[in-house]
Amino acid sequence: MATTTETDVKSFIGEISGLRGPFDNGTTLGALNFTDDECSDLAEELDKYVKAKKPGIGVADSEITTDMSIQDIIDLVNQKLGL
């Protein structure tokens, strides 16, 4: 069963990419044809998401790249949130 973080991350990816899921956790952002600008947009959304749950902690633009898998991003967010 998907965690809240997993569901939310996939939702952000779908919104930014304009693609409908379901997304496999092993899929990279590059495989979804994410551009560097879309990675920046995703980092911005994740930064807001993390800061809303844990003020003072965030996601930097440089932390999200096209070679990351969806699972990598979920793991990053969980790490930031201390989960």
N, C-alpha and C positions, 0 to 999 in steps of 0.2 A: 504494500500500500504506500502511496506517495506521501511524503511529509509535506507540511505546509511550505517549507522553504523550497522544496522541489517543485511543487505546484506553482508557487509564486515566480520562481526563476523561469520556468517554462512559459508562464504567462507573459513575462517581460520579453522573452525572446520572440514569442509569437507576435506580440504587438509591434515590436521594432522591425521584424523581418517581413511582416505582412503575411506570414505563412501560418497555416493551421496545423496543429499537432495531430496525432501525438508525436512527440519527439523522443527518439531513443537517447538514453543518457550517454551513449558512446559517440554520438554525432558531434562533430566539431562545428564551430561557428563558420569556419571556412567552407565546410560541406553544405552549409545553409546559405552560402554566398554572402555572408556578412562582409561589409566593407570596414575599413578602419573607422570611418565616421559612425557606422552602426555599432561598432564595439565601444566607441566613446559614449554613444547614447545609452547603451546597455550599462556601462560603468556608472553613468550618472543616475540611472534608475536604481541600480543596486546600492549605490552610495546613499540615496535617500531612504531606501528600504532598511539598510543596516542602521543608519543614524536614527531612524524612527524607533527602532527597537533597542539600540544601544548607543546613546549619545556619546560623542567623542570618538567613536570608531567609524571608519568609512571604507569605501572601496575607491582606490585611485584609478584614474584613467589608464595608466600603464599596466594595471593588473589584469586587464581583459584584452585578450588577443584572439585572432582568428584561428590559431592552432589549438585553442582550449576546447575540450569537450564540454558538453552540458554538465556532466558529472563533475568535472574540474571546477566549474563555476559554482555548482551546488556546494561542493566541499569548501570552496573559498568562503562563501557566504556563511556556511555553518561554522567555520573556524572563526570568522570575524565575530559571530554572535556567541561564541563559546559553547556551541552545541556538539 
